[in-house]
């Protein structure tokens, strides 16, 4: 399946998005999600479908679509229509509501002012309603258009064919439909006021949708535009997009690093705050990895490009945020289904209201007033904005704070988490092991023990192995190397058959630890160090201890997780003693030690079998399966691509405190979504009966409907303040 993003033009409400989505999903081999807030369609399709087919399908529904984002200024024309409509509507509303200022002929002045508002100001609603009518559909614009044109139409009838046009005519203004007096009633204030109120709501929506996308645009704008590259000993400036893997480029103080790479010359401090949210610059030197989009805050460095284009961390972050904003929460899918059938139901209710009033012997003007109020009050614009706008704000705010959320479902799962499994190495600890001691067996040379151990560990990528390999400059060469998963390693070093790892591995090789080595092993383990034993030629030769420093923030992070109601569980492949020493230092009670990489999945399954909702935090390849199994997988951004791919949330900074932030943000975003949906549903459920029973004037209905959208927008914008 191929995937792409289509920019959609012409959507005015959630019903539009729902209709386009249904059209696309009817195509063979196509799966689509259309987001009204971001105005994008995320489409997956097979070989039998072309991009032109997709665009043609969207256009057949009455909308526009393109692969490239069309930079169109929607705000300026909308703002101009709103300003003119306000200027013209205020006198119309004032004349209708304040009888003492109704001068002779006031109704004709009101008509002259109201017609441009309803026709020109509300042109977007009428055009969308007509387009949808041609395609046999009805959207929220249909309700607005029919309601305002009906109010204007009745007013024209009353003015030209009834008694409302008589010079000297006055009438009061009422909240009740029963006060309407037939052909003497005009509704110009309702037609103009409703149009203006809804225009104001649409303008606030449009501005807020732009602000909701600020975080993503800021991410995309972080990259450098050009770069000083060294080729053939000559430095030249080229566009950053022209860089290829292996190119070496110069980054001077204050410049952005053009792409992901490794420092080959110089040392500096790099400001990574725009990527990780961490304000403290990171020291880099030859061999250090740097991320594109970060700023060189210190000396001149030369960087070799390792990833370019869509493979860079910045591009992947932007893609994650974009995908998350295109996804739909379960609540949004429910709202979409409701909005898809809501408009026809409302039109039916308005017709029933009109008929019921007439059958009960009420004046036609009163029946008409109640029916128009039903049309206008029921327009569920707030329903369409409730979820996508909050989701855009939540994911955008998360990206600014070093939290990448993969999709909307991850937010929902994060809300129910009660247990959090923490991988020890690289998550609670720094993940950088250092050799702390070498204890040789009686008669053995410690340098030789270290040299042989370093030689065999040079074949492994395990953090413990790397620490031992790095500690010796006199390491020999290893052949026939084999990694024994979860136990250690074996190989041939200078003709000796060597095995290194856990004591039980040595037992299997009939080379058990003697009493002295066992005592040294146990003492180092009790100190919280990780200890391995080495043997060759059938005899245990020594034990080596390495230590992984606990991250300074881990204890605080565990306290924050507990405060959120989460029980932390430490899982590690290390032995029980060092694992418990680390757990005690950071405040974790439950420890599961000696877990082989393949068994981490079983740990998560066991906790889930206990009825727990489990989050897993890890950073290694061996954590990927457990991250996928967990109800919520959180990958440390400092970890491997495999772990990040398998997770639901990525904690870019590599600081465990961000896990607590991620849970808080998820809960806060879900809370905003639920508040928005409750308001949108409760508002319509409560208001439609009021309008149907004649207890709500059409203009007040329009104001209330517009306010519901404004409430949803302002409530969603609160997420910008999350820290």
C-alpha positions as CSV (number, residue, x, y, z in Angstrom):
1,X,0.0,0.0,0.0
2,X,1.2,3.5,-0.9
3,X,0.4,6.4,1.5
4,X,0.1,10.1,0.9
5,X,-1.3,13.3,2.3
6,X,-3.8,15.3,0.2
7,X,-4.5,19.0,1.0
8,X,-8.3,19.5,0.9
9,X,-9.8,22.8,-0.1
10,X,-13.4,24.0,0.4
11,X,-14.3,22.2,3.6
12,X,-16.4,24.3,5.9
13,X,-17.5,21.9,8.6
14,X,-17.0,18.3,10.0
15,X,-19.8,17.1,7.7
16,X,-17.7,18.0,4.7
17,X,-14.8,16.0,6.0
18,X,-17.0,13.1,6.8
19,X,-18.5,13.1,3.3
20,X,-15.1,13.3,1.6
21,X,-13.9,10.4,3.8
22,X,-16.9,8.2,2.9
23,X,-16.3,9.0,-0.9
24,X,-12.7,8.0,-0.7
25,X,-13.3,4.9,1.3
26,X,-15.8,3.6,-1.3
27,X,-12.9,3.4,-3.8
28,X,-11.5,-0.1,-4.2
29,X,-8.3,-0.6,-2.2
30,X,-8.4,2.8,-0.6
31,X,-8.4,3.7,3.2
32,X,-8.7,7.3,4.0
33,X,-9.0,9.6,7.1
34,X,-10.0,13.2,6.6
35,X,-9.2,15.8,9.2
36,X,-11.3,18.9,9.2
37,X,-9.0,20.8,11.6
38,X,-5.8,20.2,9.6
39,X,-7.6,20.2,6.2
40,X,-5.8,17.1,5.1
41,X,-6.7,13.6,4.0
42,X,-4.3,10.7,4.9
43,X,-4.8,8.1,2.2
44,X,-3.5,4.6,1.8
45,X,-4.1,2.9,-1.6
46,X,-3.0,0.0,-3.7
47,X,-1.5,-0.3,-7.2
48,X,-4.9,-0.1,-8.8
49,X,-5.4,3.5,-7.8
50,X,-3.6,6.6,-8.9
51,X,-3.2,10.0,-7.3
52,X,-5.3,11.5,-10.1
53,X,-8.1,9.0,-9.2
54,X,-8.0,10.2,-5.6
55,X,-8.1,13.9,-6.5
56,X,-10.9,13.3,-9.0
57,X,-13.0,11.6,-6.3
58,X,-12.6,14.5,-3.9
59,X,-13.5,16.9,-6.7
60,X,-16.5,14.8,-7.6
61,X,-17.8,15.5,-4.1
62,X,-17.5,19.2,-4.7
63,X,-14.2,20.0,-3.1
64,X,-10.6,20.6,-4.2
65,X,-7.6,18.5,-3.5
66,X,-3.8,18.7,-4.3
67,X,-0.6,17.0,-3.3
68,X,1.2,20.2,-2.5
69,X,0.0,22.5,0.2
70,X,-1.7,25.5,-1.3
71,X,-0.6,28.6,0.6
72,X,-3.9,30.4,0.4
73,X,-4.8,33.3,2.7
74,X,-8.2,32.2,4.1
75,X,-8.1,34.6,7.0
76,X,-8.0,38.0,5.2
77,X,-11.2,37.6,3.0
78,X,-13.0,36.0,6.0
79,X,-11.9,38.9,8.3
80,X,-13.1,41.5,5.7
81,X,-16.5,39.8,5.4
82,X,-16.8,39.7,9.2
83,X,-15.9,43.4,9.6
84,X,-18.3,44.6,7.0
85,X,-21.0,42.3,8.3
86,X,-20.6,43.6,11.9
87,X,-20.7,47.3,10.7
88,X,-23.9,46.6,8.7
89,X,-25.6,44.2,11.2
90,X,-25.3,46.3,14.4
91,X,-27.8,49.0,13.3
92,X,-30.2,46.2,12.0
93,X,-30.1,44.4,15.3
94,X,-30.4,47.7,17.3
95,X,-33.4,48.9,15.4
96,X,-35.2,45.5,15.8
97,X,-34.5,45.2,19.5
98,X,-35.1,48.9,20.7
99,X,-38.6,50.0,19.6
100,X,-38.1,53.7,20.7
101,X,-35.5,54.2,18.0
102,X,-37.6,52.8,15.2
103,X,-38.1,55.8,13.0
104,X,-40.5,55.9,10.0
105,X,-39.2,53.6,7.3
106,X,-36.7,52.0,9.6
107,X,-37.6,48.5,8.2
108,X,-36.6,49.5,4.7
109,X,-33.2,50.8,6.0
110,X,-32.8,47.5,7.8
111,X,-33.5,45.7,4.6
112,X,-30.8,47.7,2.7
113,X,-28.3,46.9,5.4
114,X,-29.2,43.2,5.9
115,X,-29.3,42.0,2.3
116,X,-25.5,42.5,1.8
117,X,-24.8,40.7,5.0
118,X,-27.0,37.7,4.3
119,X,-26.0,37.4,0.6
120,X,-22.4,38.7,0.5
121,X,-21.3,38.1,4.1
122,X,-22.9,34.6,4.1
123,X,-21.8,33.7,0.5
124,X,-19.5,31.0,1.7
125,X,-22.4,29.2,3.5
126,X,-24.7,29.5,0.5
127,X,-22.1,28.4,-2.0
128,X,-21.2,25.3,0.1
129,X,-24.9,24.5,0.6
130,X,-25.5,24.7,-3.2
131,X,-22.5,22.6,-4.0
132,X,-23.6,19.9,-1.5
133,X,-27.2,20.0,-2.8
134,X,-25.9,19.4,-6.3
135,X,-24.2,16.3,-5.0
136,X,-27.2,15.1,-3.0
137,X,-25.8,16.0,0.4
138,X,-26.5,18.3,3.3
139,X,-23.9,19.7,5.7
140,X,-23.9,22.2,8.5
141,X,-23.7,25.0,5.9
142,X,-27.0,23.8,4.6
143,X,-28.6,24.6,8.0
144,X,-27.1,28.1,8.1
145,X,-27.9,28.9,4.5
146,X,-31.5,27.6,4.7
147,X,-32.1,29.3,8.0
148,X,-30.8,32.8,7.1
149,X,-32.3,32.7,3.5
150,X,-35.7,31.6,5.0
151,X,-35.5,34.5,7.5
152,X,-34.7,37.0,4.7
153,X,-37.3,35.5,2.4
154,X,-40.1,35.8,5.0
155,X,-39.0,39.4,5.7
156,X,-39.2,40.2,2.0
157,X,-42.7,38.7,1.8
158,X,-43.9,40.6,4.9
159,X,-42.4,43.9,3.6
160,X,-43.7,43.7,0.0
161,X,-47.0,41.7,0.4
162,X,-47.8,42.0,4.1
163,X,-48.3,44.9,6.5
164,X,-44.6,45.1,7.6
165,X,-43.7,47.5,4.9
166,X,-46.1,50.3,5.9
167,X,-44.3,53.5,6.9
168,X,-44.7,54.1,10.6
169,X,-44.8,50.3,11.4
170,X,-43.1,49.4,14.7
171,X,-42.8,46.1,16.5
172,X,-41.0,44.9,19.6
173,X,-38.5,42.1,19.9
174,X,-39.2,38.9,21.9
175,X,-37.5,35.7,22.9
176,X,-40.7,33.7,22.1
177,X,-41.9,32.6,18.7
178,X,-45.5,32.9,19.9
179,X,-45.2,36.7,19.8
180,X,-44.9,36.7,16.0
181,X,-47.8,38.4,14.3
182,X,-48.0,36.9,10.8
183,X,-47.3,39.2,7.8
184,X,-46.4,42.1,10.1
185,X,-43.2,40.3,11.4
186,X,-39.8,40.7,9.8
187,X,-36.7,38.7,10.7
188,X,-33.9,40.9,9.2
189,X,-32.1,41.1,12.6
190,X,-32.1,37.3,12.8
191,X,-30.9,36.8,9.2
192,X,-28.1,39.4,9.5
193,X,-27.3,38.6,13.2
194,X,-27.0,34.9,12.6
195,X,-24.8,35.4,9.6
196,X,-22.5,37.7,11.5
197,X,-22.4,35.5,14.6
198,X,-21.5,32.4,12.6
199,X,-19.0,34.3,10.5
200,X,-17.3,35.4,13.8
201,X,-17.2,31.7,14.9
202,X,-15.7,30.6,11.6
203,X,-13.1,33.4,11.8
204,X,-12.1,32.3,15.3
205,X,-12.0,28.7,14.2
206,X,-9.7,29.5,11.2
207,X,-7.3,31.5,13.4
208,X,-7.2,28.7,16.0
209,X,-6.6,26.1,13.4
210,X,-3.5,28.1,12.2
211,X,-2.3,28.4,15.8
212,X,-2.9,24.7,16.4
213,X,-0.5,23.9,13.5
214,X,2.2,26.3,14.8
215,X,4.2,23.5,16.5
216,X,4.3,21.4,13.3
217,X,5.3,24.4,11.2
218,X,7.9,25.4,13.7
219,X,9.4,21.8,13.5
220,X,9.5,22.0,9.7
221,X,11.1,25.4,9.8
222,X,13.9,24.3,12.1
223,X,16.1,22.9,9.4
224,X,19.0,25.0,8.0
225,X,18.5,26.4,4.5
226,X,22.1,26.2,3.3
227,X,25.3,24.7,4.5
228,X,29.1,25.1,4.1
229,X,30.2,21.7,2.8
230,X,33.8,20.5,2.3
231,X,34.5,18.7,-1.0
232,X,38.0,18.0,-2.3
233,X,39.4,20.3,0.4
234,X,37.4,23.2,-0.8
235,X,34.6,24.8,1.3
236,X,31.4,25.8,-0.6
237,X,27.9,26.8,0.4
238,X,25.1,24.6,-1.1
239,X,21.4,24.2,-0.3
240,X,21.0,21.9,2.7
241,X,18.7,19.7,0.6
242,X,21.7,18.9,-1.6
243,X,23.7,17.2,1.2
244,X,24.3,13.5,0.8
245,X,25.3,10.9,3.4
246,X,29.1,11.1,4.0
247,X,29.4,14.8,3.2
248,X,31.5,16.8,5.7
249,X,30.2,20.2,6.5
250,X,31.4,23.1,8.7
251,X,29.2,24.5,11.4
252,X,30.3,27.9,12.9
253,X,29.1,29.3,16.2
254,X,25.5,30.4,16.1
255,X,24.7,28.3,12.9
256,X,22.2,25.5,12.7
257,X,23.4,22.0,12.1
258,X,22.2,21.1,8.7
259,X,21.4,17.4,9.1
260,X,22.0,14.5,11.5
261,X,25.7,13.6,11.7
262,X,28.8,12.8,13.7
263,X,31.4,15.3,14.7
264,X,34.8,14.7,13.1
265,X,36.6,17.9,14.1
266,X,36.4,20.4,16.9
267,X,34.4,20.6,20.1
268,X,31.5,22.8,21.1
269,X,28.2,23.0,23.0
270,X,25.0,22.3,21.1
271,X,21.7,23.8,22.0
272,X,19.2,21.0,21.5
273,X,16.2,22.7,23.1
274,X,14.2,23.0,19.9
275,X,14.3,19.2,19.5
276,X,14.3,17.9,23.0
277,X,12.9,20.7,25.1
278,X,16.1,20.5,27.3
279,X,17.4,24.0,27.9
280,X,21.0,23.0,28.9
281,X,23.4,22.8,25.9
282,X,25.2,19.5,25.3
283,X,29.0,19.2,25.0
284,X,30.1,17.5,21.8
285,X,33.5,16.4,20.5
286,X,34.8,14.1,17.8
287,X,32.7,11.0,17.7
288,X,29.6,12.7,19.2
289,X,26.3,12.5,17.3
290,X,24.4,15.7,16.5
291,X,20.9,16.3,15.3
292,X,19.9,18.5,12.3
293,X,18.1,21.6,13.3
294,X,20.0,22.1,16.6
295,X,22.2,25.2,17.1
296,X,26.0,25.2,17.5
297,X,26.4,27.5,20.5
298,X,30.2,27.2,21.0
299,X,33.2,26.6,18.8
300,X,33.6,25.6,15.1
301,X,32.9,21.9,14.4
302,X,33.0,19.8,11.3
303,X,30.2,17.2,11.0
304,X,29.9,14.2,8.7
305,X,26.3,13.7,7.5
306,X,24.9,10.3,8.5
307,X,21.2,10.9,7.7
308,X,19.6,13.3,5.2
309,X,16.2,14.3,4.0
310,X,13.3,12.3,5.3
311,X,15.6,10.0,7.3
312,X,16.7,12.7,9.7
313,X,15.3,12.8,13.3
314,X,13.7,16.2,12.6
315,X,11.9,14.9,9.5
316,X,10.8,11.8,11.4
317,X,9.5,13.9,14.3
318,X,7.5,16.1,11.9
319,X,6.1,13.0,10.3
320,X,5.1,11.5,13.6
321,X,3.3,14.8,14.6
322,X,1.6,15.0,11.3
323,X,0.4,11.4,11.4
324,X,-0.9,11.9,15.0
325,X,-2.8,15.0,13.9
326,X,-4.3,13.1,11.0
327,X,-5.4,10.2,13.2
328,X,-8.8,10.0,15.0
329,X,-9.7,9.2,18.5
330,X,-12.6,6.8,19.2
331,X,-14.6,9.8,20.4
332,X,-14.0,11.6,17.1
333,X,-15.1,8.6,15.1
334,X,-18.4,8.6,17.1
335,X,-18.7,12.4,16.5
336,X,-18.2,11.8,12.7
337,X,-20.9,9.2,12.6
338,X,-23.3,11.5,14.4
339,X,-22.5,14.6,12.2
340,X,-23.0,12.5,9.1
341,X,-26.7,11.9,9.9
342,X,-27.3,15.0,12.1
343,X,-28.1,17.5,9.3
344,X,-30.9,15.5,7.6
345,X,-32.4,14.8,11.1
346,X,-32.3,18.5,11.9
347,X,-34.0,19.5,8.6
348,X,-36.6,16.8,9.4
349,X,-37.1,18.2,12.9
350,X,-37.5,21.8,11.5
351,X,-40.2,20.5,9.1
352,X,-42.0,18.6,11.9
353,X,-41.8,21.8,14.1
354,X,-43.3,23.9,11.3
355,X,-46.1,21.4,10.7
356,X,-46.9,20.8,14.4
357,X,-47.3,24.6,15.1
358,X,-49.6,25.0,12.1
359,X,-51.7,21.9,13.0
360,X,-52.0,23.4,16.6
361,X,-53.5,26.5,15.0
362,X,-50.6,28.8,15.7
363,X,-49.9,31.7,13.3
364,X,-47.7,30.9,10.3
365,X,-45.1,33.5,11.4
366,X,-44.8,31.8,14.8
367,X,-44.4,28.4,13.2
368,X,-41.9,29.7,10.8
369,X,-39.9,31.4,13.6
370,X,-39.7,28.2,15.6
371,X,-38.6,26.1,12.6
372,X,-35.9,28.6,11.6
373,X,-34.6,28.6,15.3
374,X,-34.4,24.8,15.2
375,X,-32.3,25.0,11.9
376,X,-29.9,27.5,13.3
377,X,-29.5,26.3,16.9
378,X,-28.8,22.7,15.8
379,X,-25.8,23.5,13.6
380,X,-23.2,21.3,15.3
381,X,-20.0,23.1,14.3
382,X,-18.7,22.6,17.8
383,X,-19.0,18.8,17.3
384,X,-16.8,18.8,14.3
385,X,-14.0,20.9,16.0
386,X,-14.2,19.2,19.5
387,X,-11.7,16.4,18.9
388,X,-9.4,17.4,16.0
389,X,-8.6,20.9,17.3
390,X,-7.7,19.5,20.8
391,X,-5.7,16.8,19.2
392,X,-3.7,19.2,17.1
393,X,-3.0,21.4,20.2
394,X,-2.0,18.4,22.3
395,X,0.3,16.8,19.8
396,X,1.8,20.2,18.9
397,X,2.4,21.1,22.5
398,X,3.9,17.6,23.1
399,X,6.3,18.1,20.2
400,X,7.5,21.4,21.7
401,X,8.1,19.7,25.0
402,X,10.0,16.6,23.7
403,X,7.0,14.3,23.6
404,X,6.0,12.7,20.2
405,X,2.6,11.1,20.2
406,X,2.1,8.5,17.4
407,X,-1.7,8.7,17.2
408,X,-5.0,9.6,18.9
409,X,-5.5,6.1,20.3
410,X,-2.3,6.4,22.3
411,X,-3.8,9.4,24.1
412,X,-6.8,7.3,25.1
413,X,-4.7,4.4,26.3
414,X,-2.4,6.7,28.3
415,X,-5.4,7.9,30.3
416,X,-6.1,4.4,31.7
417,X,-2.5,3.4,32.6
418,X,-2.0,2.2,36.2
419,X,1.4,0.4,35.9
420,X,4.6,1.5,34.2
421,X,7.4,-0.9,33.4
422,X,10.8,0.7,33.3
423,X,13.8,-0.9,31.6
424,X,16.8,-0.3,33.8
425,X,19.7,0.3,31.4
426,X,19.4,3.5,29.4
427,X,16.1,4.4,30.9
428,X,16.6,4.6,34.7
429,X,20.4,4.6,34.3
430,X,22.7,6.5,31.9
431,X,23.1,3.4,29.8
432,X,26.9,4.0,29.6
433,X,28.7,1.3,31.5
434,X,32.2,1.9,32.9
435,X,34.6,-0.8,34.2
436,X,35.0,-0.3,38.0
437,X,37.1,-3.4,39.0
438,X,38.9,-6.5,37.8
439,X,39.4,-9.3,40.4
440,X,41.7,-12.1,39.1
441,X,41.7,-15.6,40.5
442,X,44.7,-16.6,42.5
443,X,47.8,-16.7,40.4
444,X,46.2,-14.8,37.4
445,X,47.5,-11.5,36.0
446,X,44.7,-8.9,36.2
447,X,45.9,-7.2,32.9
448,X,45.7,-10.5,31.1
449,X,42.2,-11.2,32.5
450,X,41.1,-7.8,31.3
451,X,42.8,-8.2,27.9
452,X,41.2,-11.5,27.2
453,X,37.8,-10.2,28.4
454,X,38.1,-7.1,26.3
455,X,39.0,-9.2,23.2
456,X,36.0,-11.4,23.5
457,X,33.6,-8.5,24.4
458,X,34.8,-6.6,21.4
459,X,32.5,-8.8,19.3
460,X,29.4,-7.7,21.2
461,X,27.3,-4.5,21.2
462,X,25.9,-5.0,24.7
463,X,26.6,-2.0,27.0
464,X,28.5,-4.2,29.5
465,X,30.6,-5.6,26.7
466,X,31.4,-2.2,25.3
467,X,32.5,-1.0,28.7
468,X,34.9,-3.9,29.1
469,X,36.2,-3.7,25.6
470,X,36.9,0.0,25.9
471,X,38.8,-0.4,29.2
472,X,41.8,-2.3,27.6
473,X,44.3,-1.2,25.0
474,X,46.0,-4.6,24.9
475,X,43.0,-6.7,23.8
476,X,43.7,-9.6,21.4
477,X,41.6,-10.7,18.5
478,X,38.5,-12.9,18.8
479,X,37.4,-15.7,16.4
480,X,34.4,-18.0,16.4
481,X,32.5,-15.4,18.5
482,X,29.0,-16.3,19.6
483,X,26.6,-14.2,21.6
484,X,24.7,-16.3,24.1
485,X,21.5,-14.3,24.6
486,X,20.9,-13.3,28.2
487,X,23.9,-15.3,29.5
488,X,27.1,-14.0,28.0
489,X,29.4,-14.8,25.1
490,X,32.0,-17.2,23.9
491,X,34.9,-17.3,21.4
492,X,38.5,-18.1,20.7
493,X,41.2,-15.6,21.9
494,X,44.8,-16.5,21.1
495,X,44.0,-20.2,20.9
496,X,42.1,-20.2,24.2
497,X,38.4,-21.2,24.4
498,X,36.9,-18.3,26.4
499,X,33.5,-17.9,28.0
500,X,32.3,-14.7,29.8
501,X,29.0,-13.9,31.4
502,X,26.9,-15.1,34.3
503,X,28.2,-17.7,36.8
504,X,25.6,-20.2,35.6
505,X,27.2,-20.0,32.1
506,X,30.5,-20.9,33.7
507,X,28.8,-23.7,35.6
508,X,27.5,-25.1,32.2
509,X,31.1,-25.0,31.0
510,X,32.3,-26.9,34.0
511,X,34.3,-23.9,35.1
512,X,32.6,-22.8,38.4
513,X,33.7,-19.8,40.5
514,X,35.9,-20.6,43.4
515,X,35.0,-19.4,46.9
516,X,37.2,-16.2,46.7
517,X,35.9,-15.2,43.3
518,X,32.3,-16.0,44.4
519,X,32.8,-13.7,47.4
520,X,34.1,-10.9,45.2
521,X,31.3,-11.4,42.8
522,X,28.6,-11.2,45.5
523,X,30.3,-8.1,47.1
524,X,30.3,-6.2,43.9
525,X,26.6,-7.2,43.2
526,X,25.6,-6.0,46.6
527,X,27.1,-2.6,45.8
528,X,24.7,-2.4,42.8
529,X,27.4,-3.1,40.2
530,X,26.9,-5.5,37.3
531,X,29.4,-8.3,37.5
532,X,30.5,-10.9,34.9
533,X,32.8,-13.9,35.3
534,X,35.4,-15.1,32.8
535,X,36.9,-18.6,32.2
536,X,39.1,-20.2,29.7
537,X,40.6,-23.6,29.3
538,X,38.2,-25.1,31.9
539,X,39.0,-22.7,34.8
540,X,37.4,-19.5,36.2
541,X,40.0,-16.8,35.8
542,X,38.4,-13.7,37.3
543,X,35.4,-11.4,37.7
544,X,34.9,-8.0,36.3
545,X,32.5,-5.3,37.6
546,X,31.0,-2.5,35.6
547,X,28.7,0.2,36.8
548,X,26.0,2.2,35.1
549,X,25.4,5.6,36.7
550,X,21.8,6.3,37.6
551,X,20.4,9.4,35.8
552,X,20.2,12.3,38.2
553,X,16.5,12.8,37.3
554,X,15.3,9.2,37.8
555,X,14.4,9.4,41.4
556,X,12.4,12.6,40.8
557,X,10.7,10.9,37.8
558,X,9.6,7.9,39.9
559,X,8.1,10.2,42.5
560,X,6.2,12.0,39.7
561,X,4.9,8.7,38.3
562,X,3.7,7.6,41.7
563,X,2.0,11.0,42.2
564,X,0.1,10.2,38.9
565,X,-1.2,7.0,40.4
566,X,1.2,4.7,38.5
567,X,3.1,1.8,40.1
568,X,6.6,1.6,38.7
569,X,8.1,-1.8,38.0
570,X,11.8,-2.2,37.3
571,X,12.7,-4.9,34.7
572,X,16.3,-5.8,33.8
573,X,18.4,-8.6,32.6
574,X,20.8,-7.9,35.4
575,X,21.1,-10.1,38.5
576,X,18.8,-9.5,41.5
577,X,21.3,-7.7,43.7
578,X,22.4,-4.8,41.4
579,X,18.8,-4.4,40.2
580,X,17.5,-4.0,43.7
581,X,20.3,-1.6,44.6
582,X,19.3,0.6,41.7
583,X,15.6,0.3,42.5
584,X,16.1,1.2,46.2
585,X,18.1,4.3,45.1
586,X,15.3,5.7,42.9
587,X,12.3,4.5,45.0
588,X,11.0,1.5,43.1
589,X,9.5,-1.4,45.2
590,X,8.8,-4.1,42.6
591,X,11.8,-5.5,40.7
592,X,11.9,-8.2,38.1
593,X,15.5,-9.1,37.5
594,X,17.4,-11.7,35.4
595,X,14.9,-11.2,32.6
596,X,16.1,-12.3,29.2
597,X,15.3,-9.9,26.3
598,X,12.7,-12.3,24.9
599,X,11.0,-12.6,28.3
600,X,10.3,-8.9,28.7
601,X,7.1,-9.5,26.6
602,X,6.1,-12.2,29.1
603,X,6.6,-9.7,32.0
604,X,4.2,-7.3,30.3
605,X,1.7,-10.1,29.6
606,X,1.8,-11.3,33.2
607,X,1.1,-7.8,34.5
608,X,-1.8,-7.4,32.0
609,X,-3.1,-10.8,33.2
610,X,-3.3,-9.3,36.7
611,X,-5.8,-6.8,35.3
612,X,-3.3,-4.0,35.0
613,X,-3.1,-1.4,32.2
614,X,0.6,-1.4,31.4
615,X,2.9,1.2,30.0
616,X,6.5,0.2,29.0
617,X,9.4,2.5,28.8
618,X,12.5,1.3,27.0
619,X,15.2,2.2,24.6
620,X,16.8,-0.8,23.1
621,X,16.2,-3.3,20.2
622,X,15.4,-5.9,22.8
623,X,12.6,-3.7,24.2
624,X,10.8,-3.4,20.9
625,X,8.5,-6.4,21.3
626,X,7.6,-5.5,24.9
627,X,6.9,-1.9,23.8
628,X,4.5,-3.2,21.2
629,X,2.8,-5.6,23.6
630,X,2.3,-3.0,26.3
631,X,-1.0,-1.0,26.4
632,X,1.2,2.0,25.9
633,X,4.8,1.9,24.6
634,X,7.1,4.8,25.4
635,X,10.5,4.8,23.7
636,X,13.4,7.0,24.9
637,X,14.4,9.2,22.0
638,X,18.0,8.4,22.8
639,X,17.3,4.8,21.9
640,X,17.2,2.7,18.8
641,X,15.0,3.4,15.7
642,X,13.4,-0.1,16.2
643,X,12.3,0.8,19.7
644,X,11.0,4.1,18.6
645,X,9.1,2.5,15.7
646,X,7.4,0.0,18.1
647,X,6.3,2.6,20.6
648,X,3.2,4.8,20.9
649,X,5.0,7.8,22.4
650,X,8.6,8.8,21.9
651,X,10.3,10.8,24.7
652,X,12.8,12.7,22.7
653,X,14.9,14.0,25.6
654,X,15.9,10.7,27.1
655,X,14.9,12.0,30.5
656,X,12.5,9.7,32.5
657,X,10.7,12.7,33.9
658,X,9.2,13.2,30.4
659,X,7.3,9.9,30.8
660,X,5.3,11.6,33.6
661,X,4.8,14.7,31.4
662,X,3.6,12.5,28.6
663,X,1.0,10.9,30.8
664,X,-0.1,14.3,32.2
665,X,-0.4,15.7,28.7
666,X,-2.3,12.7,27.4
667,X,-4.8,13.0,30.3
668,X,-5.1,16.7,29.9
669,X,-5.7,16.4,26.1
670,X,-8.3,13.7,26.6
671,X,-9.9,15.8,29.3
672,X,-10.2,18.7,26.9
673,X,-11.6,16.5,24.2
674,X,-14.3,15.1,26.5
675,X,-15.2,18.5,27.8
676,X,-15.5,19.7,24.2
677,X,-17.7,16.8,23.2
678,X,-19.9,17.0,26.2
679,X,-20.5,20.7,25.6
680,X,-21.3,20.1,21.9
681,X,-23.7,17.2,22.6
682,X,-25.3,18.7,25.7
683,X,-25.7,22.1,24.0
684,X,-27.6,20.6,21.0
685,X,-29.7,18.2,23.1
686,X,-30.8,21.0,25.4
687,X,-31.3,23.7,22.8
688,X,-33.2,22.0,20.1
689,X,-36.3,21.4,22.3
690,X,-36.2,25.0,23.4
691,X,-36.2,26.2,19.8
692,X,-38.9,23.7,18.8
693,X,-41.2,24.9,21.6
694,X,-40.8,28.5,20.5
695,X,-38.7,29.6,23.5
696,X,-35.7,30.8,21.5
697,X,-35.5,33.6,18.9
698,X,-33.6,32.8,15.8
699,X,-31.0,35.5,16.4
700,X,-30.3,34.2,19.9
701,X,-30.0,30.7,18.5
702,X,-27.4,32.0,16.1
703,X,-25.4,33.7,18.9
704,X,-25.6,30.6,21.1
705,X,-24.5,28.3,18.2
706,X,-21.5,30.5,17.4
707,X,-20.6,30.7,21.1
708,X,-20.5,26.9,21.3
709,X,-17.8,26.8,18.7
710,X,-15.9,29.6,20.4
711,X,-16.0,27.7,23.7
712,X,-14.6,24.6,22.0
713,X,-11.8,26.7,20.4
714,X,-10.8,28.5,23.6
715,X,-11.0,25.3,25.6
716,X,-8.6,23.6,23.2
717,X,-6.2,26.5,23.2
718,X,-5.7,26.0,26.9
719,X,-3.3,23.1,26.0
720,X,-0.8,25.7,24.7
721,X,-0.1,26.5,28.3
722,X,0.9,23.0,29.2
723,X,4.4,22.8,30.7
